[in-house]
Every structure is written in C-alpha cells, then in structure tokens.
C-alpha cells in the first residue's frame, strides 16, 4: 500500500502573509479578549522546568530534500532558517561531506530560494531551480561544485517545475508550466491551469527541443537507461484533482511517440525504469479509490506485481538496485518509518533500518549509501547517512534543542471496542508527578489517510512538545482509516467518518484513564484538517471533553466535496457521489450536530485555504454563535491550508499561542 487518498496538505505555495484575529460570540468576547490575546507567562513551571514557548518552536530551522552525490562524497540539502516576522524565508542550499569530518556549509554559488537540486550521474554538476524576479516562475541553472558561476538554461516555453537527468548524463528532461492567459479584466477561468510542456536539454550542444506529448498536462518524468524512452505521469487537466488522483503513467519515445500506457489511476509515487529497461515501478490506486499500491510492471508481458502485499504497511518511495534484482523502499508501518529491501523474486518487504520522523523521500548513491532527512524524539529533522542498518547524523541544525527539557515520549497500544489492535504516541510532561493523573489533550492527525509518526513532535501544527512542557500530556492516536496499516485498515472508516474511528480514539482515552495517566475531569481534543473535522465532530458527540480545538476543519462534507480544490476524488470514495448521497453526507457532517455542542470551541482557519475552504469553519462558528454558545474563530488573512513554509513567524507563533492559551484557560 502507498499513501493515496490523503487530503494533500503540503502543496500550498508561498504568498505574502498577514495576521488577522477574529473574536467571536459577543457574550464571552470581553472575557476571551483578556484571557486569549495576551501571551501566557513563559519561563519556569512550579517544578523549575523550562517551558518551551511557541516562539521557541517557530524559531527552529528546518532541513529537507537530502540528495547524495552518485559517488557518495557529498550531500546537498535545503535548509530554511526561521521565517521573517510577516513572511516566509526562502530555502538555502547547503552541503555536507559524508565522511563526517567536516561541518555543513552553504553550497557555493547558490542563492536564497534555490531548490530541487539534483546531481549529474558523474557527480560533477548540480542542476537546480532558481527563483527569478517573476514570482512562481523559476529557471533551471547548472552549477559546478566549488564554482560561483552558473549556466542558465534558456529557450523554453513556460517555467520549469521539475526535471530529471538521463542516466548517461548527456541530457535533462524538463517539465515546464505556462500560466493561463487571463481574459480581461485579469480573471481566471475555472479549470484552466495554463499549459505544460516537455523539453529535452542536450548538454553537449546546450540547446533544448520540445517533445510533443499526447496529454495536456505533465506531472512527472524519468528516463529509460537507453536514453531513448521516457516515463511520464500525465493528466487531462492541470489541477490538484488530476495531480493527486486522476493521473496516468505512460512510456513514450524521446520523439514523443506513445509506446505503452499502464493500467489504473496513478498515485504521486515517482515512477522509474529498472536498470535493464524492461520493468517499471509506479504507484496506482486500488479499486476503492482510497488506498494505493506500489508495483513492478513488466513492459514485455504487461503484468503487474504489487510490492509488499503481506507487509501491512505503506510504501512511500522506491529506488531500483543497481543490479535490477530488487528495490530499496521507504515504508511506514504503525508509527515507525522503515528502510527496506524488496526482492523481485517474491516482492516481499524486508525492513533493515528503522527511522524516526515524517519522511517521504530519500536518495541513494552507486554504492547503496542512503541520504535521508530524519528526526529523533529529542531532535528535529537532520541529514542522516545510512549504510544498511547503520545510520549516523551528519548535521546539527538546531543545537539549542539539546538544552531543552523534554518529557517522556512513548508508543502506546490499545484495542478498539471491536477488538481491533491500535497504536499511537503519548508525550508526557517533564517531571510529571507519579501516580497523579494529568490533564490530557488528544490531538488527531490530518488525512484521514495520514498518521502520527514517531520522532520529533514540535511544529506550528504539532503541539505535543510545546504543550507537554506546560504540564499537559498529549495523546496522538492512529485510529482506523490511518496510514501505516494493511489495506483493510486504510479503508475501515469508509462511509463512517466520526463513527468507529472516533470510537477508536475514545478507547485510547479509556486506556489512558484506566492506567492512571489521564485525568477524566481534564480532557480536551483537537487537531488540524481531518483532525479539525474530528474536533468539530467530537464537539457534537461529547460527554467527556471540556473543550475542543478545530484547525482548518470540515464542518459540512457535502459543501466540502464540491468546493475543495482537490475535486470530487477526495471524499467521494468514502461516501459516494455528493449529489446523490446527500443523506449520508449530512449524517457524518459535524454541522448537523451543532445544537448538541455544550463546551467552548476554538476554531482556527486560513482565509486563503483552498483545500478546506474557510467557510467550513465560518458555518460552524455561525451555528454555535447564533445559539449563544462559547466559540471563538481566529482566521489568518493570507494563510493557505498548510501554513508550514507559507506564512511568517508571527502566524506560526499565534496558532500555537491560541491553542496554549485556550487550553490553559479551559482545560
């Protein structure tokens, strides 16, 4: 199985950000203004433990996209320093030697905003995308290690969005995108996403030529080892509905002739050729439209061989071994990320290393060394080098964290009310008193086909470390319908959002109460995206939580299904056509149960959210406000669905501060 029908949170583009607060409910407005708009007093708790503030979390530097050179000597990666007060900070390319004897340095000749760097097969050149004076229209440049000058690749229609080196290093396949031509007065027609093109750069002549492609939009590309064929992932439209859910994988000649089309709708797993060019690996959706698979596809026989059917986890990335007899894969099972090997003789997944953190990609050199950005329970993401099961960290991007007082983090297991085995994460406050139940915040993940990953748990949307330092235990369950289980587990909440998945969460809370960890009189629940949906749902089906927090939540499934920028493909596989299954949608919509809400509710939402339109929170707010119930809506003027990397520090701080202040008052 692979990540498939998850709500794609992490596709937001960076725009100018501003912050706007919205107070709610006139009856409680005055009281909330005092309690919630002023920052809480940070410093030390009664136990003398230093508290982790929202500013501490927002000040962390992030690391991404570790690309090891084919000769295994150097890893180039993106580093993002703390954002500006009111705008995000662009990434900067850094490099670190794999010998472990030299500190990481900024890659010479690069500029802020350079991103998506890839080594040439000979490791003597680096291609990357560089921002230009035109926002959202980067250019492709070629850089040589140790040199400050770069070569600009010109002569293409549109701006490059992704690219791939040929295996002989003589060519680069480049996908470009042209913005739509807006009719006066600069309006945009719904469904028109511009045009995409495929170009091939000949590095010996330094010229480009366009390859005619049968489909209007191209999302991904890679080369066959003979450099005469390409594998493409394409769609009939350029929006996210086709990018995530309705794309197709095909093989073409470098002249543009369609040679073969693979069955099924593709997932976003990168497709690639085997070293002999006779097979492909790609991701495709299961018939239910929710779960996904990763498979080898034999181009000669047209036979598909799914990988890891008996493993019971998700495959996120797959890279062919040099001899073509197997693949190295990145997988996720339970709450753990794994590097594994898959033999082409039986397609079984055999894990060889356990990693921590939310990881979606890795790179590999010719000798099988693996570069990956991973975290630990005590350390945010850093660049790691793995050879087999042995891994070592190469960078130290956030040294201040080593001085933070971090509470205990553990994996917990329990059973659902029907006996289903379940798993999650528990973060306890530092120096938590023994035998004394703690106030507990239940944080629900997005998705629903996502999961909590064991590793570092501190960010603008992941509040565990920050809350625990303030004396609040945090429970992070992976109920049925989460990622990381078998195919049946992934679809076990089909047609049942807020049903058994919610009961799984409550069963986990039962377990924590019975073990003496959670105080039954001091419980709260919330989350972001699908976690926001579950917060709204719990508010209307609640007999135990003192307060609810819903960030970017879904209150009405029908309007969400027809208004989200990812189209009908997201919710329809769970509940059917929203135009003909309206009763089912209403039965599982939190808005239908707004009259049953009896506890204070905090709503957070970005006004530029196209994934979960902000009207979802506004409807829930209006329903509660009209009844005179305690509710607060905070909306962020230019923020999209996924704030990370898209807003300034003030916004990231405020989201966390709103959560902390609300819980300190109501929990």
Phi, psi and omega in degrees: 000150176228162174304125183226266188276062173261152175290113189287088185288331196259042179241013184288142176267156181280133176222174177293136185244143172224163183244134177220131177261144175232111176282149184234163173054098184303330183294331181243007186302312183298316181296317182291326182302320180286317187287323195251337183274335178277137179300146175291157179285116180261158179151246181241145175279180179298337180274359180084008182275131178294131179274149177266120185268161172306325178293323177302314181294315182293341181272357180290144174272147181244154183231142182206163167055064179281118182242111180277140178292148182303332178276358174077011185270329190222146173241127173256141184209166178263136176235134178240118178280169182309141185291163174291171183303317186233015181205153179289158177262134180290155177289158176231138180278129176239164175224152177218136178286144183280351181286348177078006184257357183230138179289159177293144178225162175291136182293124183300142174084359181263164182237159171303135182100344176298138184204174181049062179272138177220136179284150169287158181303331179272000179064019181257004181206150178235126172263149179202163175261133183239134177293147177245184179291345178265111183304134178077011180230075181287174174235160176265129177232156179244130182235146175253135181306133178085357180246142183275339182274152179229162176254128180268132178268117186241176172089018181247147171282132180082187182244141181294139176246333174196167184198167177212137173287143168288158185289339175272357177075009183266346185217160172228129173270130187233128173261127177243162178225130172262138176291151179296146176278109185281133173284157176301144358264074178064036175272162179243132179279129180301133179092345178267118186242023183083205181225150175243155183222157175242124178239152172242124176267121174271111186285339178286326180257347185054046174231159181241149173225145180274139177258121177294134183237140186289337184254150183293329185228141182239129183250331185207156183207150170203165187260149165281155181297337179278356181061017179250352181227158178227148171254133183236148165245121190229167177213160178281341175227165185260001182282178184291335177302314179282325180299315185272324195237336191236025180275166179230150177253132182219162175246132178231162170280164179291352173269353177102003180285130177287122183257324184196143175242137181269151183285152173087163172280135185276150167269181183276009174297131183294124179274148180206158178276151169288161182301333178269355177078006184266346182228164173231157165240135181203167177253145180213155180281144171288169182299333180288348179077003181253298181280164179230165178229160169239135186218154163276140178235121179276113183290336182278323182257347184070026183260136179254131181240099180298143179267136169064037180301328183264002185284320179085020178226185181256140174256126186254336183201145180218132178233132181293142170291156182299327181273356178075006183269359180189183179223146168265130184234153171256123184230170180219131181214130182069248174238012187246139172266142184225143162267136186216165176242141177238119177276139179286354178282328182224354177060025178274144178270122179239097181298142176234350178208138176257127179248169175235150179109167179272102189239135180237354184206161173205168175229160187220140177267183184293338181266002179091006174287143188240131173254134183207148172265114182227163178240182169227179177294338184250358189215130175296177186303135176222168177279125178243150174242125180243138167230106189064225182279351185268121179233148176217147182275139185251343184236160176222085189272332181232068184298336183296336183295333180297343180261359179282145175272105184256135178284178181288140175236131183217156172273135181237150180232146176202177179244141172291173184290348174257011177092000181295132178286131184228161186214151178195192183233142177235129177244123184254149178297153175295136179056038178298134181296136179286148177061019177238117180301147186249152168298141188231130171252126178264113180255122183261136183284173177279191176123245015283344182277059170230190181195162168275131180257136175294137183148207180290133185233061178212114178197183181300330182249352180247102194263007191298307184297318181295312182294320181298324180292344177258017173091010181251121174288147182234126179251127185236090186275151170248086182286176178303144187095353177280167173281158175101001175247192178281181184299322180293322180295322183296330184251013186290348175253020178297126183068017190215029176303130182085000179265253182294331177296320176294320178296326176299318179296314179297324178296322176295320176296320176305313181300318182289327175292315182294332179275000177083011181273314185262137177273114183302338181272359183220071180240143174218160182218147177182186180167188183239143176066245175298327174297327174291321173303313183294328175296314178297320179297313180299325180301325181265000179226047196243132170224016183215338182271134183281337179200163185227143174234127181231110177260125178049045185273162178260120178259333182225110187294325183293310180293328175298315184297327183262355184244342182293153181284354176264004170076189184293342189290345183279302186270331184305320178300337179275322189232001181088184181299121183294342180278343181239353179241045187295326180294319179295319179296316181295323183294339181244020178259126179304329181299330180294344185241020183298329181292342181272356182288132182232356184243161178297140182233130174254125179247134179232136182200146173272133182288343178260021182283111175266341181288304172243095186306141185299343176299337178299315177286324182294323177296317181293319176301312182299319181296320180282319181299320182295332179271002180074025182267151184291111181213145178226131177244121175247119179240145187251120200305310187245020185272137177276195181294313183255107187291330188305123180074006184237354182226169177277174183298323181303320181290316179298321178294316186295320178304311180293321181294321177301315181296311183297311182297320179298313181291322178297330180275317189259341183270000000 
